[in-house]
Amino acid sequence: TNGLPGQGNRQTKQVERENVRNTTSVGTETPELISENLKLETRTFYTVMRDHLFDPESEFSSGTPNSKTDIQQYGFHLIPTFYLLDYNQIFRLFLSNERETFKRDRRDKFDEILDKSTRKFRNHSTIQLQDEIRFFEKRLIFTPSVASENYTDRYNDNERPSSYLLTPDNGRSIMRFTNSKLGLISIFLQRGDLTIAVKGNFSTEKRAPDFLELFGERGSILGNTTLKPEKSENGDLGPALDFKSKNLELKSTISFYSKKIKDMILFVPNSQFSLRPENIDSAYIRGFEFTIKSDFYKKIKFESNYTYQKAINTANVSYLNGKYLPLRPLHEWFGQMSVYNKYFETGFEAHFIGAVFKDRTNEYANYQPSRWIYNIFISYYFGGKKKDKNGKEIMATFEVKNIADTRAEDFVGYPLPGRLFYATLSAKF
């Protein structure tokens, strides 16, 4: 992280930041439990994350900026599926209980603990019911669902957010949401290898601020404990095409979408070379997404995804109303082409990110021009790639990202990475 902006016009020379993340999960799938009409899936996971900022010369900021943050997340998911095919329905139940802990210690220039903060806890439970209803021999499918979410937070200090927590009780605060969604698929044409359909989703959702938004990331993200939950009304609708022949597989969708958001949580750059999450009174986001995925002769794959998005602030404040939301590009495109066989796959990627404003008032001084990012990769499958999705597979991948070494920054003083090299070994059992 050498070269990050410090106080005034100074540049840092010895600032270090360490990020560590490890996730372990175990899942089961029982296709027929008790009867052939009941399927059961389970998942247990544990994630540990650490963010360690070390600034021995106080170059980054004054006072005692050093810190070490530890976050743990663990939980259990239970997903029974009931196949009521005689009634043209598939009924799914999703039950989950997740727990998250957050602890940050302030440290001095010798990286010794100055102040041990109390550990913060969040328990998040969800009950979701979904019913897939089929009509006209599966040519028309409705999927209504409703989810009840419960958050129980305990912060054990004076940082307790107060604007959105409903029921303080012995150091605990409780927040309850109900989210609903309706999905639909209507097949207009199904002839041989060609299927043309219309797909859509409509939902009302609420989202609680997470720990990163509430308490920040020392040195780059300022926390905001006054955040309110984000509320949104969402809809998308568009045609989908699916074609499959001996030498060609093609899938394409166009989805027109709109989203009305109240109290939107948005990371806003500020003059102190950092981000701070803020609630936007209201915003209206609309646009469309066009996706193509194809496979030629089972040797060449091509993928293209273009998004047009107009994200407008609709707050009552006159100098913000009608402005573009910061860091939300009007145009974005991603494309990939690769050649492959049973053992190898190599390809090229291109990513275009349109111009954005970095602030809510859309000042020209905070305008970020558009940019292109190019990547290449090569993968090797030990023993060959398995066609069965449940088959064992070991893969080694080497990637070069941003091969043109394009320099850009989403907010002043924090350049995005230049050319990067990755080597990855993954296994599936």
N, C-alpha and C positions, 0 to 999 in steps of 0.2 A: 504494500500500500504506500510505498515511498512516493512522494510528490503530491499527496493530497493537500488541499489548502489548509493552512493553519490560521492563526490569528493575524488579522490585517492582510498584508500581501506576502506573508511568509509561506514557504513550502516545507512540508514535513520531510524528515530524513530517517527517523527511527520508529515511526508508528507501525505497530504490528496488529493484525487481526486474525484470529484463528476461529474457523467454523468447523464443527464436527457434527455429523449426523449419522445415526445408525438405527435401522428399523428391522425388527424381526417379527414375522407373522406366521401363524399356523392355521390352516383351514381344512375343513372336511366337507365332503359332498356325498350324501347318501341318496341315490336315485329313487329307491323304493324303500320307504320306512313304514313298517306295519302293513301298508298296502301299496299297490302300484300307482295309486292316485296321489301319493304324498311324497314329496322330495324335501330333503332337509340339508341346508348349507349352514356352516358355522365358520366364524373367523375370530381369532384372538391375535392381538398385535401389541407390540411394545416399541416405542420410539424414544430415543434419548438424543438431545441436541445440546450443544455447548457453543456459546459465543464469548470469546475472550479478547478484549481490547487492551493493548498495552502501549502506553504513551509515556515513556520514562522522562522525557524532557518537556512535558506539557506543551508540545508543539501543536497538537490538534485543538486543544481547548485548555482553559485555565483551571485552577483548582485541583480536584482529584478525579480526573476523567477515566482512570483505569477501572475496569470492571470485568467480572466473570459472571455470565448468566447460564444457568442450567434449567432446561425444560424437559419434562418427562410427559409422555402421553401413552396411555394404555387403555384397552377396552375389549369388549366382547360383542360380537354380532350374531344374531340368530335369525335365519331366514327360511321359514317353512313355506312351501308352495303346494297348493291344493289344485289338482287337475280335475275340474268338474266338466269334462268334455261332453257328457250327455246333455249338459245345460249350456254348452258353448261358452264356458267361462274358465278362466284361470285366476285363482285367488292367491295373492301373495301377502305375507305378513313380515314386516321388518321390525325387529326388536334390537335395541342397542343400548349399551351403557358404557360411557367413556369418561375417563378422568384425566385431568391435566394439572401439572404443578409447575410453578414458576418461581425462581429464586435468583436474585442478583446481589452480588457483593461489591461494594466500592473498595478500590485498592489504591495504594500510594505509588510513588514512582519506583519503588522497589518491588512492586507487585505483591505487597503484603496486605492482608485484609485490614481495612480501617473501620468498616461498618458492615455487619452482617444483617441483611434484611430478613424479615420474616417470610416464610414460604407462603405463596398464594395458591389456592386450590379452586378448581372448577370441575363440577360433575355435570355431564350432559347426557340425558337419556332421551330416547326417541321411540315412539310407537307409530308405525306407518302401515296403513291398509291400502292395498291396490287391487282393483278388480279389472281383469282384461275380458271384455265382453265382445263376442264375435257374432256378426250377422252375415247373411247371404254367402255362406260357405267361405268365410274369412275374407270376403272382399271389403267389408267395412268393420273396423275394429275401434272400439272406444276403450280408453284406459283411464278411468277416474281414480284419484288417490287422495288421501288426506293424511297428514302427519301432525302429531302432537309432540312438541319439543319442550323439555324442561331443563333450565340451567340453574344450578345451585352454586353460588360463588362464595368463597370465604377468603378475604384479603388480610385480615389480622393486623391492619395498620390504618393510618389516616389517609391512605391513597384510595380508599373505597370510592368508586364512582357512585354518584348519587342521583344523577338525572334520569336514569332509566331502570334502576333496580327497584323492584316492586315491594318486597316484603322483608325488611331487615329483621333478623331474629337471631339473637345470641351470636352476633358476628357473621351471620349468614345473610345472603340476599338471594331471592328467588325470582326468576323471570320465565314466563311461559308463553309459547307461540303456538299457533295453529296455521299450518300452510296447506294449501290445496292445489291440485293440478289436474288437468284433463288433457290427455293425448288422444290423437285420432290418426287412423290410416284408412284411406279410401283407395281401393285398386280399381282404376278405370279400364285398364287393358292388361290382360294376361294371356299371351298367345305364344306358345312354344317357349323359347328362351328369352322372350321380351316381357318385361313388366313395367307398367307406368302407373304411378300412384301419386296421391297427394298426402303429405304428412303435416301435422300441426301439433302445437302444444300451447296451452294457456294456463297461467298459474298466478297465484298471489302468494308472495313469500315475505318473510321477515328474517333478518340475519343479525345476530348479536356481534358486537365488536370482539375481536379475538385479543389475546394477551399482547401480541406485537403492536396492535393498534392502541391498546390501552396504556401500555408501559414503555413502548418504544424499543429501540436498539441503540445502546449507548454509542454516541459518536456520529450516527448518520440518520436515525429516526427518532424524533421526539414523541414521547407518549402523550396521549390526550385522554384523561380519565373522565371528561365530560361528554364523551361520545354517546349518542343515542342509537338504538337499533335502526338498521336500514330496512325500509319497507318498499316493496316494488310490485308492480303489475306487469306481467310479461306475456308476450304472444309471438308466435312464429308460424308461418304457413308457406308451403311451397311444393312444387312438383318434384318427384324423384323417379329416376330411370335406372333399371337394372337389366343388363343384357349379358348373356353368356353363351359362347359358342366354342367350337373346338380350339380355335386359335386366338380368341379375344374374350376378355372379361372386362366389362365396363360398368361403373356405377357413377351416377351423377345426380346432384341435388342442387336446387336453388331454394333458399329459405329467406323469406322476407320477414323481418322481425321489428318489434317495437318494445320499448321498456320505459315505463313511467316510474320514477324513483323519488321517494321522499326521504329526507335525512340521509342521502347517499354518503357513504364513507369513502373519501377520496384522499390519497396522499398528495399533498400540495408542497412543492418546493418553496423554501423561504430564503431570506437574505443571509441566513447564518450557515449556508452550505449544508442544509439538512432538509429532511422531509418531516411533515407533521400531518397526521390524519385529521381531516375536518369533516363535519357534516355539511353537505350541500342541501339547502332547503328543499329544492326540487330540481329534477333534471329529466329531460326527455331524450332518449336514445333510439334512433331508428336507422334502418339500413337493410342490406341484404348480404347473403353469403353464397358464393357459387363454388362448388366442389366437384372435381373430377378425379376418379381413380381408375386406372386401366392396367391391364396385364396382357402383353402381346406374346403369343407363342410360348408362354410360360418361361420366357427368357428376359423380357424387358418390362420394367414397371415404370409407370409415370403417374405423378400426382400433382394436382394444382388446386390451390385454395385462395380465392380472392374475397376480401371483405370490404364493403363500403359501409362506413359508420359515421353518422352525424350525431354527435353528443353535445347537446345544448343545455346550458344552465337556464332554468326557468324560474329562478328565485325572484322574489319581489323587489330585491335591491336593484335600483336602476342601473348602476354601473356594472352589474354582473349579468343581468337579464339579457338573454340572447347571445352570450359569449360561449365559445367552445370550451368544453371541459379540458383541463390541462392533461397533457401526455396521452391524449386519445386521438390517434391519426385518422384522417378521413379515408385514406386508402391503405390497404395492407395486402400483400400477396406473398405466398410461399409456393415454391415449386421444387419437385425432386424427380430425378430420372436415374434409374439404376439398371444394371444388367446382373444376372444371377444364374447360378446353377445349384446343384445339390450341396456344394461345399463353400462356394464363394458368393459374395455380393459386393459390388462396388458402385458408387454413385456420386452424383453432384447435386448440391442444393443451392437455391437462391432465395433470398428473403428481402423483400422490399418493404420498408416502413416509411409511411408518408410523413410529411412535415407536421409538427405539433407546436402548440404554445405550451410554455412551461408554467404559466401562472393563470389565475382565474380571470384577470382583467385583459388578457390577450395583448400584452405590450410587445411591440416589435423587438425590443431589446431582449426579450425572453423567447424568441422564435427559434425553433430547432429545425433546420432543413431536413429534407428527406434523405434517406441513405439506403444503400444496397449492402447486403452481407452475403458472402459466398462461402460454402463449406464443401468438403469432400470427405468420403469415408470408404473403408474397406472392411469387410467382415469375413471371418472364416468359421465354419461350423465343423467342429470335431465329430467325425463319424457321420457327417451329413445332416442336412436339415430334415426334421421330422414333419411329415404331413399331418400327423395326428396332433391336435393342439394339446393333448395331455401327455404326449411323449416326452421322454428325457432328452435334453438338449444342452450342449455346452458351446458357447460362442465367444470368440475374441474379436474385438473391434478396435480399429485405429482411426481417429478422426482429426482433421485439421479444420478448425472453425475460424471464420473471418480470414480467409487466405489472402485477401487483398490488404489486410492490416488497416482496415477503415477506422478512422478515429472519430468518435462522436461522444456526446455527453447529454444525458437527459436533464440534468440540472447542473448549474455552474460549478466548476471545480471538481466534478467527479466523472472523469472519463470512463467510458465503458471499456471492457477488455479489448485489446488488439488481437493479434494472431494467437490462437490457443491450440494446444496439442493434447489429445485425450487418448488413453489406452484403457480399454475396458474388457474385463472377463466376466461373463455372466453364465449362470447355470440354472436350468429348470428341471425339476424332478417331479 
